[in-house]
């Protein structure tokens, strides 16, 4: 996970660049959002996601794996 913030003070947004696969990273993302009292935006879908609604993350992984030719099955 890569964390990017702008140069503004105070910071008004954080961008997380997630690499890898699986849902384990989502626990960290949502814990960070909770600690910062903010919401999680899925840039691929342009919508907010919640711990119970992560279809954008799964769709991204499928797209990425297909584009890289690493799909299983």
N, CA, C and O atoms as a GROMACS GRO file, in nm:
protein
  292
    1UNK      N    1   0.085  -0.116   0.000
    1UNK     CA    2   0.000   0.000   0.000
    1UNK      C    3   0.091   0.123   0.000
    1UNK      O    4   0.186   0.131   0.077
    2UNK      N    5   0.059   0.216  -0.088
    2UNK     CA    6   0.130   0.343  -0.095
    2UNK      C    7   0.033   0.453  -0.053
    2UNK      O    8  -0.083   0.453  -0.096
    3UNK      N    9   0.079   0.544   0.029
    3UNK     CA   10  -0.003   0.652   0.081
    3UNK      C   11   0.045   0.784   0.020
    3UNK      O   12   0.162   0.818   0.031
    4UNK      N   13  -0.046   0.857  -0.043
    4UNK     CA   14  -0.012   0.987  -0.100
    4UNK      C   15  -0.102   1.094  -0.040
    4UNK      O   16  -0.224   1.076  -0.029
    5UNK      N   17  -0.040   1.206  -0.002
    5UNK     CA   18  -0.116   1.321   0.044
    5UNK      C   19  -0.061   1.444  -0.029
    5UNK      O   20   0.053   1.443  -0.075
    6UNK      N   21  -0.141   1.546  -0.039
    6UNK     CA   22  -0.097   1.668  -0.104
    6UNK      C   23  -0.014   1.752  -0.010
    6UNK      O   24   0.019   1.710   0.101
    7UNK      N   25   0.020   1.871  -0.055
    7UNK     CA   26   0.103   1.960   0.025
    7UNK      C   27   0.020   2.058   0.108
    7UNK      O   28   0.076   2.136   0.185
    8UNK      N   29  -0.112   2.055   0.093
    8UNK     CA   30  -0.198   2.146   0.168
    8UNK      C   31  -0.197   2.112   0.317
    8UNK      O   32  -0.182   1.996   0.356
    9UNK      N   33  -0.212   2.214   0.398
    9UNK     CA   34  -0.223   2.195   0.542
    9UNK      C   35  -0.343   2.275   0.588
    9UNK      O   36  -0.338   2.398   0.579
   10UNK      N   37  -0.448   2.216   0.637
   10UNK     CA   38  -0.460   2.073   0.667
   10UNK      C   39  -0.486   1.989   0.542
   10UNK      O   40  -0.533   2.039   0.440
   11UNK      N   41  -0.454   1.863   0.554
   11UNK     CA   42  -0.475   1.766   0.446
   11UNK      C   43  -0.625   1.741   0.434
   11UNK      O   44  -0.692   1.717   0.534
   12UNK      N   45  -0.677   1.747   0.311
   12UNK     CA   46  -0.821   1.723   0.294
   12UNK      C   47  -0.851   1.593   0.221
   12UNK      O   48  -0.968   1.556   0.206
   13UNK      N   49  -0.746   1.523   0.175
   13UNK     CA   50  -0.769   1.392   0.114
   13UNK      C   51  -0.641   1.310   0.117
   13UNK      O   52  -0.530   1.363   0.123
   14UNK      N   53  -0.660   1.180   0.113
   14UNK     CA   54  -0.550   1.084   0.112
   14UNK      C   55  -0.580   0.985   0.000
   14UNK      O   56  -0.693   0.940  -0.015
   15UNK      N   57  -0.479   0.951  -0.077
   15UNK     CA   58  -0.494   0.850  -0.182
   15UNK      C   59  -0.411   0.728  -0.143
   15UNK      O   60  -0.291   0.738  -0.118
   16UNK      N   61  -0.477   0.615  -0.140
   16UNK     CA   62  -0.408   0.489  -0.113
   16UNK      C   63  -0.398   0.413  -0.244
   16UNK      O   64  -0.498   0.392  -0.313
   17UNK      N   65  -0.278   0.371  -0.278
   17UNK     CA   66  -0.256   0.289  -0.396
   17UNK      C   67  -0.233   0.147  -0.346
   17UNK      O   68  -0.131   0.118  -0.282
   18UNK      N   69  -0.327   0.059  -0.374
   18UNK     CA   70  -0.323  -0.077  -0.324
   18UNK      C   71  -0.265  -0.169  -0.431
   18UNK      O   72  -0.306  -0.165  -0.547
   19UNK      N   73  -0.170  -0.249  -0.391
   19UNK     CA   74  -0.113  -0.350  -0.481
   19UNK      C   75  -0.135  -0.486  -0.418
   19UNK      O   76  -0.143  -0.498  -0.296
   20UNK      N   77  -0.144  -0.586  -0.501
   20UNK     CA   78  -0.164  -0.720  -0.448
   20UNK      C   79  -0.306  -0.768  -0.471
   20UNK      O   80  -0.381  -0.713  -0.551
   21UNK      N   81  -0.341  -0.871  -0.398
   21UNK     CA   82  -0.472  -0.934  -0.416
   21UNK      C   83  -0.532  -0.968  -0.281
   21UNK      O   84  -0.465  -0.964  -0.177
   22UNK      N   85  -0.657  -1.002  -0.285
   22UNK     CA   86  -0.726  -1.049  -0.166
   22UNK      C   87  -0.794  -0.937  -0.091
   22UNK      O   88  -0.778  -0.819  -0.123
   23UNK      N   89  -0.870  -0.976   0.009
   23UNK     CA   90  -0.948  -0.881   0.087
   23UNK      C   91  -0.880  -0.837   0.216
   23UNK      O   92  -0.931  -0.748   0.284
   24UNK      N   93  -0.767  -0.898   0.252
   24UNK     CA   94  -0.701  -0.863   0.378
   24UNK      C   95  -0.668  -0.715   0.387
   24UNK      O   96  -0.679  -0.655   0.494
   25UNK      N   97  -0.628  -0.656   0.276
   25UNK     CA   98  -0.590  -0.515   0.276
   25UNK      C   99  -0.710  -0.424   0.308
   25UNK      O  100  -0.692  -0.315   0.361
   26UNK      N  101  -0.829  -0.470   0.276
   26UNK     CA  102  -0.946  -0.387   0.301
   26UNK      C  103  -0.968  -0.360   0.450
   26UNK      O  104  -1.017  -0.253   0.487
   27UNK      N  105  -0.931  -0.455   0.534
   27UNK     CA  106  -0.944  -0.433   0.678
   27UNK      C  107  -0.859  -0.312   0.720
   27UNK      O  108  -0.903  -0.229   0.800
   28UNK      N  109  -0.739  -0.304   0.667
   28UNK     CA  110  -0.649  -0.193   0.698
   28UNK      C  111  -0.707  -0.062   0.645
   28UNK      O  112  -0.704   0.040   0.714
   29UNK      N  113  -0.758  -0.063   0.523
   29UNK     CA  114  -0.816   0.056   0.462
   29UNK      C  115  -0.932   0.109   0.546
   29UNK      O  116  -0.940   0.229   0.573
   30UNK      N  117  -1.021   0.022   0.586
   30UNK     CA  118  -1.137   0.065   0.664
   30UNK      C  119  -1.099   0.107   0.806
   30UNK      O  120  -1.162   0.196   0.862
   31UNK      N  121  -0.997   0.044   0.864
   31UNK     CA  122  -0.951   0.086   0.997
   31UNK      C  123  -0.889   0.225   0.990
   31UNK      O  124  -0.910   0.308   1.079
   32UNK      N  125  -0.814   0.251   0.882
   32UNK     CA  126  -0.755   0.382   0.863
   32UNK      C  127  -0.864   0.488   0.844
   32UNK      O  128  -0.857   0.596   0.903
   33UNK      N  129  -0.963   0.456   0.763
   33UNK     CA  130  -1.075   0.549   0.741
   33UNK      C  131  -1.148   0.578   0.872
   33UNK      O  132  -1.186   0.692   0.898
   34UNK      N  133  -1.168   0.476   0.952
   34UNK     CA  134  -1.236   0.496   1.080
   34UNK      C  135  -1.153   0.586   1.172
   34UNK      O  136  -1.207   0.676   1.237
   35UNK      N  137  -1.022   0.561   1.177
   35UNK     CA  138  -0.935   0.641   1.262
   35UNK      C  139  -0.932   0.788   1.219
   35UNK      O  140  -0.918   0.877   1.302
   36UNK      N  141  -0.944   0.811   1.088
   36UNK     CA  142  -0.939   0.947   1.036
   36UNK      C  143  -1.079   1.009   1.019
   36UNK      O  144  -1.093   1.122   0.974
   37UNK      N  145  -1.180   0.932   1.057
   37UNK     CA  146  -1.320   0.976   1.044
   37UNK      C  147  -1.351   1.020   0.901
   37UNK      O  148  -1.403   1.129   0.878
   38UNK      N  149  -1.318   0.932   0.807
   38UNK     CA  150  -1.345   0.964   0.667
   38UNK      C  151  -1.409   0.844   0.597
   38UNK      O  152  -1.428   0.739   0.659
   39UNK      N  153  -1.442   0.859   0.473
   39UNK     CA  154  -1.505   0.755   0.394
   39UNK      C  155  -1.407   0.701   0.292
   39UNK      O  156  -1.304   0.764   0.265
   40UNK      N  157  -1.438   0.584   0.236
   40UNK     CA  158  -1.352   0.518   0.138
   40UNK      C  159  -1.418   0.530   0.001
   40UNK      O  160  -1.531   0.485  -0.018
   41UNK      N  161  -1.348   0.590  -0.092
   41UNK     CA  162  -1.397   0.606  -0.229
   41UNK      C  163  -1.322   0.510  -0.319
   41UNK      O  164  -1.199   0.508  -0.321
   42UNK      N  165  -1.396   0.431  -0.393
   42UNK     CA  166  -1.339   0.340  -0.492
   42UNK      C  167  -1.323   0.418  -0.621
   42UNK      O  168  -1.422   0.448  -0.688
   43UNK      N  169  -1.201   0.452  -0.657
   43UNK     CA  170  -1.176   0.533  -0.777
   43UNK      C  171  -1.215   0.460  -0.905
   43UNK      O  172  -1.250   0.524  -1.004
   44UNK      N  173  -1.210   0.328  -0.906
   44UNK     CA  174  -1.245   0.252  -1.025
   44UNK      C  175  -1.394   0.265  -1.057
   44UNK      O  176  -1.433   0.272  -1.173
   45UNK      N  177  -1.476   0.269  -0.952
   45UNK     CA  178  -1.620   0.278  -0.971
   45UNK      C  179  -1.674   0.418  -0.945
   45UNK      O  180  -1.787   0.450  -0.984
   46UNK      N  181  -1.595   0.502  -0.879
   46UNK     CA  182  -1.640   0.638  -0.849
   46UNK      C  183  -1.747   0.643  -0.742
   46UNK      O  184  -1.824   0.738  -0.736
   47UNK      N  185  -1.752   0.540  -0.658
   47UNK     CA  186  -1.854   0.534  -0.553
   47UNK      C  187  -1.790   0.500  -0.420
   47UNK      O  188  -1.682   0.442  -0.414
   48UNK      N  189  -1.858   0.537  -0.313
   48UNK     CA  190  -1.813   0.501  -0.179
   48UNK      C  191  -1.832   0.352  -0.159
   48UNK      O  192  -1.928   0.293  -0.208
   49UNK      N  193  -1.740   0.292  -0.086
   49UNK     CA  194  -1.755   0.150  -0.052
   49UNK      C  195  -1.756   0.135   0.099
   49UNK      O  196  -1.709   0.221   0.173
   50UNK      N  197  -1.811   0.024   0.143
   50UNK     CA  198  -1.820  -0.008   0.284
   50UNK      C  199  -1.763  -0.149   0.304
   50UNK      O  200  -1.741  -0.221   0.206
   51UNK      N  201  -1.739  -0.187   0.428
   51UNK     CA  202  -1.689  -0.323   0.450
   51UNK      C  203  -1.781  -0.432   0.395
   51UNK      O  204  -1.736  -0.543   0.368
   52UNK      N  205  -1.909  -0.402   0.378
   52UNK     CA  206  -2.002  -0.502   0.325
   52UNK      C  207  -2.027  -0.487   0.175
   52UNK      O  208  -2.093  -0.571   0.114
   53UNK      N  209  -1.975  -0.380   0.115
   53UNK     CA  210  -1.995  -0.358  -0.028
   53UNK      C  211  -1.860  -0.330  -0.093
   53UNK      O  212  -1.818  -0.215  -0.103
   54UNK      N  213  -1.793  -0.437  -0.137
   54UNK     CA  214  -1.658  -0.424  -0.192
   54UNK      C  215  -1.649  -0.476  -0.335
   54UNK      O  216  -1.543  -0.518  -0.380
   55UNK      N  217  -1.761  -0.472  -0.406
   55UNK     CA  218  -1.762  -0.528  -0.542
   55UNK      C  219  -1.665  -0.456  -0.635
   55UNK      O  220  -1.612  -0.517  -0.727
   56UNK      N  221  -1.642  -0.328  -0.612
   56UNK     CA  222  -1.548  -0.254  -0.696
   56UNK      C  223  -1.406  -0.307  -0.684
   56UNK      O  224  -1.333  -0.316  -0.783
   57UNK      N  225  -1.366  -0.343  -0.562
   57UNK     CA  226  -1.234  -0.400  -0.538
   57UNK      C  227  -1.220  -0.534  -0.610
   57UNK      O  228  -1.117  -0.562  -0.671
   58UNK      N  229  -1.323  -0.614  -0.602
   58UNK     CA  230  -1.320  -0.745  -0.669
   58UNK      C  231  -1.320  -0.729  -0.820
   58UNK      O  232  -1.249  -0.801  -0.890
   59UNK      N  233  -1.399  -0.635  -0.872
   59UNK     CA  234  -1.403  -0.610  -1.016
   59UNK      C  235  -1.268  -0.560  -1.065
   59UNK      O  236  -1.223  -0.599  -1.173
   60UNK      N  237  -1.203  -0.473  -0.987
   60UNK     CA  238  -1.071  -0.425  -1.026
   60UNK      C  239  -0.970  -0.539  -1.035
   60UNK      O  240  -0.894  -0.548  -1.130
   61UNK      N  241  -0.971  -0.627  -0.935
   61UNK     CA  242  -0.877  -0.739  -0.936
   61UNK      C  243  -0.899  -0.828  -1.058
   61UNK      O  244  -0.802  -0.873  -1.120
   62UNK      N  245  -1.025  -0.853  -1.093
   62UNK     CA  246  -1.054  -0.934  -1.212
   62UNK      C  247  -1.006  -0.865  -1.338
   62UNK      O  248  -0.945  -0.928  -1.425
   63UNK      N  249  -1.032  -0.734  -1.350
   63UNK     CA  250  -0.985  -0.657  -1.466
   63UNK      C  251  -0.833  -0.662  -1.476
   63UNK      O  252  -0.778  -0.690  -1.582
   64UNK      N  253  -0.766  -0.634  -1.364
   64UNK     CA  254  -0.620  -0.633  -1.362
   64UNK      C  255  -0.563  -0.768  -1.400
   64UNK      O  256  -0.471  -0.776  -1.482
   65UNK      N  257  -0.617  -0.874  -1.343
   65UNK     CA  258  -0.567  -1.008  -1.373
   65UNK      C  259  -0.589  -1.044  -1.519
   65UNK      O  260  -0.504  -1.107  -1.582
   66UNK      N  261  -0.704  -1.005  -1.573
   66UNK     CA  262  -0.732  -1.030  -1.714
   66UNK      C  263  -0.636  -0.952  -1.804
   66UNK      O  264  -0.582  -1.007  -1.899
   67UNK      N  265  -0.616  -0.824  -1.772
   67UNK     CA  266  -0.527  -0.739  -1.851
   67UNK      C  267  -0.383  -0.790  -1.848
   67UNK      O  268  -0.310  -0.778  -1.947
   68UNK      N  269  -0.343  -0.845  -1.736
   68UNK     CA  270  -0.206  -0.896  -1.722
   68UNK      C  271  -0.194  -1.042  -1.767
   68UNK      O  272  -0.085  -1.097  -1.770
   69UNK      N  273  -0.306  -1.104  -1.801
   69UNK     CA  274  -0.304  -1.244  -1.843
   69UNK      C  275  -0.276  -1.340  -1.730
   69UNK      O  276  -0.218  -1.446  -1.751
   70UNK      N  277  -0.318  -1.303  -1.608
   70UNK     CA  278  -0.292  -1.388  -1.493
   70UNK      C  279  -0.419  -1.448  -1.435
   70UNK      O  280  -0.419  -1.494  -1.321
   71UNK      N  281  -0.528  -1.449  -1.512
   71UNK     CA  282  -0.653  -1.505  -1.463
   71UNK      C  283  -0.639  -1.655  -1.445
   71UNK      O  284  -0.566  -1.723  -1.518
   72UNK      N  285  -0.709  -1.705  -1.346
   72UNK     CA  286  -0.710  -1.848  -1.316
   72UNK      C  287  -0.841  -1.906  -1.366
   72UNK      O  288  -0.948  -1.848  -1.346
   73UNK      N  289  -0.833  -2.018  -1.432
   73UNK     CA  290  -0.956  -2.086  -1.472
   73UNK      C  291  -0.980  -2.078  -1.612
   73UNK      O  292  -1.080  -2.130  -1.661
   0.00000   0.00000   0.00000
